[in-house]
Amino acid sequence: MANYTEKEIIQGCVRNERSFQELLYRRHFATMMSVAMRYTKDRDIAMQIVNNGFLKVFKKIDSFSY
C-alpha cells in the first residue's frame, strides 16, 4: 500500500475503510504496546489494553480534529 500521510489515513478511517484502519493500527501498534507494557508486564493484558484503545479510537475518530 502506498505511503499515506497521517491525515489521509485518518480520513480513510472516518470513512470506515478497513484498509486505512489497518494502516493506522500497524503504524502505531508498537508504540502503544510499548506504553501498555510499562503499566503491565503481562503481554496478554498489554495486548488487550492496546486493542481496547484502538476500538475507542475507531469509534470516535470522526470527532478528531487537527
C-alpha positions in Angstrom: 0.0 0.0 0.0 1.2 3.5 -0.8 2.7 5.8 1.7 -0.2 7.9 3.1 0.0 10.9 5.3 -1.5 10.6 8.8 -4.3 12.9 7.7 -5.1 10.7 4.7 -5.2 7.7 7.0 -7.5 9.3 9.5 -9.8 10.5 6.7 -9.9 6.9 5.4 -10.7 5.7 9.0 -13.5 8.3 9.2 -15.0 6.7 6.0 -14.7 3.4 7.9 -12.3 1.9 5.3 -10.8 -1.2 6.9 -7.5 -0.8 4.9 -6.9 2.6 6.5 -7.8 1.2 9.9 -5.2 -1.5 9.4 -2.7 1.1 8.3 -3.3 3.2 11.5 -3.1 0.1 13.6 0.1 -1.1 12.1 1.7 2.3 12.2 1.0 2.9 15.9 0.8 -0.6 17.4 4.5 -0.9 18.5 4.4 2.5 20.3 1.1 1.8 22.0 2.3 -1.7 23.0 5.4 -0.3 24.5 3.4 2.2 26.6 1.0 -0.6 27.7 3.9 -2.8 28.7 5.2 0.0 31.1 1.9 -0.4 33.0 1.8 -4.2 33.0 4.4 -6.8 32.4 1.8 -9.2 31.1 1.9 -9.2 27.3 -1.7 -10.5 27.1 -3.0 -7.8 29.3 -1.0 -5.2 27.4 -2.4 -6.5 24.1 -5.9 -6.2 25.5 -5.3 -2.6 26.6 -3.9 -1.7 23.1 -6.8 -3.4 21.3 -9.4 -1.7 23.5 -7.6 1.6 22.9 -7.8 1.1 19.1 -11.5 0.2 19.3 -12.2 3.5 21.1 -10.1 5.4 18.6 -12.0 3.9 15.7 -15.4 4.6 17.3 -14.6 8.3 18.0 -12.3 9.1 15.1 -14.9 11.2 13.3 -14.6 13.7 16.1 -10.8 14.0 15.7 -9.5 17.4 14.6 -6.0 18.6 13.8 
